[in-house]
Amino acid sequence: MFTLKRLDHLVLRVIDVEAMKRFYIEVLGCTVEREQADIGLYQLRAGEALIDLVPVDGKLGRAGGAAPGIEGRNLDHFCLGVEPAGDGPFDAGALRDWLAARGVDPGPVETRYGAGGEGPSIYLNDPEGNVVELKGPAGDASRSPPPNPRR
């Protein structure tokens, strides 16, 4: 048998790969892991996991059907765990300000449950409308609001 340990990677089918790369690299801090432009595969390192970007007009992307759109998506959202840089406490307000300064309109900070437990969470959209959740450390009540029972 086997034991599941963690999310390894996810694949997003994209329309504008350059805009998506800029967002995931410049806003969220991913790094380029590997690019195979000939088949249309751009792999970005996101902590221990990868986010793969596959342009819908590339070799791999054409095999996946229609482009993603508001009328039909196969992903509700995905969550990236985040921690404060350095030794300071998690500061959700500073994170929201940092995102806004980069043209991102983040949602409210709410406490949600995830793999690590209850913790502060912010939803935002990438350039193609995929919902990304940024989840702070579990149990960090220093600057997190009361629990949100919806998620």
C-alpha positions in Angstrom: 0.0 0.0 0.0 0.9 3.6 0.3 0.5 6.7 2.6 -0.4 10.1 1.2 2.0 12.7 2.5 1.4 16.0 0.8 0.3 17.8 -2.4 3.0 17.2 -5.0 1.8 19.5 -7.8 -1.2 20.8 -9.5 -1.7 21.7 -13.2 -3.4 24.9 -14.4 -4.5 25.1 -18.0 -3.9 28.7 -18.9 -4.6 31.2 -21.7 -1.8 33.8 -21.1 1.2 31.9 -19.7 3.3 35.1 -19.4 0.7 36.9 -17.2 0.3 33.7 -15.1 4.1 33.3 -14.7 4.4 37.0 -13.6 1.6 36.5 -11.0 3.0 33.3 -9.5 6.6 34.5 -9.5 6.4 38.2 -8.8 3.3 38.2 -6.5 3.3 34.8 -4.8 7.1 34.2 -4.8 7.2 31.0 -6.8 10.5 30.2 -8.7 10.9 28.7 -12.1 11.7 25.0 -11.7 11.7 23.8 -15.3 10.3 25.0 -18.6 9.6 22.8 -21.7 8.2 25.3 -24.1 8.2 22.8 -27.0 5.4 20.9 -25.3 3.9 23.8 -23.4 4.9 23.0 -19.8 6.1 25.6 -17.3 6.8 24.3 -13.8 7.0 26.7 -10.9 8.3 25.8 -7.4 5.8 26.6 -4.6 7.5 25.5 -1.4 7.5 21.7 -1.4 5.0 21.5 -4.3 4.9 22.5 -8.0 2.4 24.6 -9.9 2.5 23.6 -13.5 1.2 26.0 -16.1 0.0 24.5 -19.4 -1.0 26.9 -22.2 -4.2 25.7 -23.8 -2.8 26.4 -27.3 0.4 24.2 -26.7 0.9 20.5 -27.3 -0.2 19.4 -23.9 -2.9 22.1 -23.6 -4.7 21.1 -26.8 -5.2 17.6 -25.4 -7.2 19.0 -22.5 -10.2 20.4 -24.3 -11.7 24.0 -24.2 -9.9 26.8 -22.4 -10.8 27.5 -18.8 -13.6 30.1 -18.3 -16.2 31.3 -15.9 -18.8 29.0 -17.3 -16.8 25.8 -16.8 -13.9 25.2 -14.4 -12.6 22.0 -12.9 -11.0 23.6 -9.8 -12.8 25.4 -7.0 -9.5 26.7 -5.4 -6.2 25.6 -4.2 -4.4 26.6 -1.0 -0.8 27.6 -0.5 0.5 27.6 3.1 2.4 30.8 3.9 4.5 31.8 6.9 5.9 35.1 7.9 9.4 36.0 6.6 11.9 36.0 9.5 10.9 35.4 13.1 8.0 37.8 13.4 4.3 36.9 13.9 2.0 36.3 11.0 0.5 39.7 10.1 -2.5 39.2 7.8 -3.0 43.0 7.4 0.6 43.4 6.2 0.0 40.5 3.7 -3.2 42.1 2.4 -1.3 45.4 2.0 1.6 43.7 0.2 -0.8 42.0 -2.2 -2.8 45.2 -2.9 0.4 47.1 -3.6 1.0 44.5 -6.4 -2.4 45.0 -8.0 -4.1 42.1 -6.3 -7.5 42.5 -4.6 -7.4 40.1 -1.7 -10.5 39.0 0.1 -11.0 39.4 3.9 -8.8 37.6 6.3 -10.8 34.8 7.9 -10.0 31.8 10.0 -10.4 28.5 8.1 -9.5 24.9 8.7 -6.8 23.3 6.5 -4.3 20.4 6.7 -2.4 22.1 9.5 -5.5 23.1 11.5 -7.3 26.4 12.0 -5.5 29.5 10.9 -5.7 32.8 9.1 -6.7 32.6 5.4 -7.0 35.0 2.5 -8.6 34.3 -0.9 -7.5 36.0 -4.1 -7.7 35.4 -7.8 -4.9 34.9 -10.2 -5.0 36.7 -13.6 -7.2 34.0 -15.2 -9.7 33.8 -12.3 -8.4 30.7 -10.4 -9.1 31.1 -6.7 -5.9 30.9 -4.6 -6.1 30.6 -0.8 -3.1 31.8 1.2 -3.2 30.1 4.6 -1.2 31.3 7.5 0.2 29.1 10.3 -2.4 27.0 12.2 -3.1 28.2 15.7 -1.8 31.7 15.0 -4.5 33.7 16.7 -2.3 36.8 17.2 -3.8 38.5 14.2 -6.5 36.2 12.9 -10.3 36.8 13.0 -12.9 34.4 14.4 -13.6 31.1 12.6 -15.5 31.1 9.3 -17.9 28.2 9.3 -18.4 28.3 5.5 -15.1 26.6 4.7 
